[in-house]
């Protein structure tokens, strides 16, 4: 029951984030949308950043499960991008809000986990030290989140080509030196 209420609150916050300027999103707005008390909100979440953190973690868990269910890591990466493109309006509104830094950090952190799982599944970067691998994963995470933040309609038309190039870059089959 607790997770159902958390989902309801998160759904309302997403809706309001797109409808309103993220800067104006308040607990009052959320509780009115959900038709719950402030105490009910604070029972489930400490504050709005914790709500965003929880929602991003849950959404990422679902996305990771679906991405890993794809036939191969490149298709999983394509799934990741398609979900990110669909979430674009929420991401853009969130990045315009006073929660920008927290949301960006969470997006990068979740992308890092995703890429870490691809690296494990594909046995990539075997000759790298732990420190080098962490740097590579940070690089990929920041790069992909930047791509998603600047995503255009033209990118959506070319999503499969973009994902293919990114995948080739990750697995070392695309290099400016080759």
C-alpha positions in Angstrom: 0.0 0.0 0.0 2.9 2.4 0.8 4.4 2.0 -2.6 1.0 2.5 -4.3 0.7 5.9 -2.5 4.3 6.8 -3.3 3.5 6.0 -7.0 0.4 8.2 -6.8 2.4 11.1 -5.3 5.2 10.7 -7.9 2.7 10.6 -10.8 1.1 13.8 -9.5 4.5 15.5 -9.2 5.4 14.5 -12.8 2.2 15.8 -14.1 2.5 19.1 -12.2 6.2 19.5 -13.2 5.2 19.5 -16.8 2.1 21.6 -16.4 3.6 24.2 -14.1 7.0 25.9 -14.0 9.1 23.5 -11.9 10.2 26.5 -9.8 6.7 26.8 -8.5 6.1 23.1 -7.7 5.2 22.9 -4.0 4.1 20.2 -1.6 0.8 22.0 -1.4 0.4 21.6 -5.2 1.2 17.9 -5.0 -1.1 17.1 -2.0 -4.0 19.0 -3.7 -3.5 17.0 -6.9 -3.4 13.7 -5.0 -6.2 14.8 -2.6 -4.1 13.8 0.4 -3.0 15.6 3.5 0.4 17.2 3.9 1.0 14.7 6.7 0.5 11.9 4.2 3.0 13.4 1.9 5.6 13.8 4.7 4.9 10.3 5.9 6.1 9.0 2.5 8.7 11.6 1.6 11.0 14.0 3.5 10.7 16.6 0.8 10.4 17.1 -2.9 14.0 16.2 -3.7 13.5 12.9 -1.9 10.3 12.4 -4.0 12.3 13.0 -7.2 15.1 10.7 -6.0 12.7 7.9 -5.3 10.8 8.4 -8.5 14.0 8.4 -10.6 15.3 5.3 -8.9 12.0 3.4 -9.4 11.8 4.5 -13.1 15.4 3.6 -13.6 14.9 0.2 -12.1 12.0 -0.5 -14.4 13.9 0.8 -17.4 17.0 -1.3 -16.5 14.9 -4.4 -16.2 13.3 -3.8 -19.6 16.6 -2.8 -21.2 18.3 -6.0 -20.0 15.4 -8.0 -21.4 16.3 -6.8 -24.9 18.1 -9.3 -27.2 21.5 -7.6 -26.8 23.2 -4.7 -25.1 22.8 -2.4 -28.2 19.1 -3.0 -28.2 19.1 -2.3 -24.5 20.9 1.0 -25.1 18.3 1.8 -27.8 15.5 1.1 -25.3 17.3 3.3 -22.7 17.3 6.2 -25.3 13.7 5.7 -26.3 12.6 5.9 -22.6 14.8 8.9 -22.1 13.3 10.7 -25.1 9.8 10.0 -23.8 10.8 11.4 -20.4 12.3 14.4 -22.1 9.5 16.9 -21.1 9.9 15.9 -17.5 13.7 16.1 -17.7 13.5 19.5 -19.3 11.1 20.9 -16.8 13.0 19.4 -13.9 16.2 21.0 -15.3 14.5 24.4 -15.3 13.4 24.0 -11.6 15.2 24.7 -8.4 15.9 21.0 -8.2 18.2 21.1 -11.3 21.3 20.0 -9.6 19.7 17.2 -7.7 17.9 15.9 -10.9 21.0 16.1 -13.0 23.1 14.3 -10.4 20.5 11.5 -10.2 20.2 11.2 -14.0 24.0 10.9 -14.3 24.2 8.4 -11.4 21.5 6.2 -13.0 23.1 6.4 -16.4 26.4 5.3 -14.7 24.6 2.2 -13.2 23.2 1.4 -16.7 26.6 1.7 -18.4 28.3 -0.3 -15.6 25.9 -3.1 -16.3 26.6 -3.0 -20.0 30.3 -3.1 -19.3 29.8 -6.2 -17.1 27.5 -7.9 -19.5 29.9 -7.4 -22.5 33.1 -7.9 -20.5 34.4 -4.5 -21.8 37.5 -2.6 -20.7 39.2 -5.7 -19.2 42.6 -4.1 -19.5 41.6 -1.0 -17.6 42.3 -0.4 -13.9 39.4 0.2 -11.6 40.2 3.9 -11.6 40.3 4.0 -15.4 37.0 2.1 -15.6 35.3 4.6 -13.2 36.5 7.5 -15.4 35.2 5.8 -18.6 31.8 5.2 -17.0 31.6 8.8 -15.7 32.5 10.0 -19.2 29.8 7.9 -20.9 27.2 8.9 -18.2 27.9 12.7 -18.6 28.0 12.5 -22.3 24.7 10.6 -22.7 22.9 12.8 -20.2 24.1 15.9 -22.2 23.0 14.3 -25.4 19.5 13.7 -23.9 19.3 17.2 -22.6 20.1 18.7 -26.0 17.9 16.1 -27.9 16.2 17.4 -31.0 13.4 16.1 -33.3 16.1 15.3 -35.9 17.9 13.2 -33.3 14.7 11.2 -32.7 14.5 10.5 -36.5 18.1 9.2 -36.3 17.9 7.5 -32.9 18.9 4.1 -34.2 22.0 5.5 -36.0 23.0 7.6 -32.9 22.6 4.6 -30.6 24.6 2.4 -33.0 27.5 4.9 -33.1 27.4 5.3 -29.3 27.5 1.5 -28.9 30.4 1.1 -31.3 32.2 3.8 -29.4 31.6 2.1 -26.1 32.8 -1.3 -27.3 35.9 0.2 -29.0 34.8 -0.5 -32.6 34.5 3.2 -33.5 37.5 5.4 -32.8 38.9 8.7 -34.3 42.2 6.8 -34.5 41.0 4.0 -36.8 
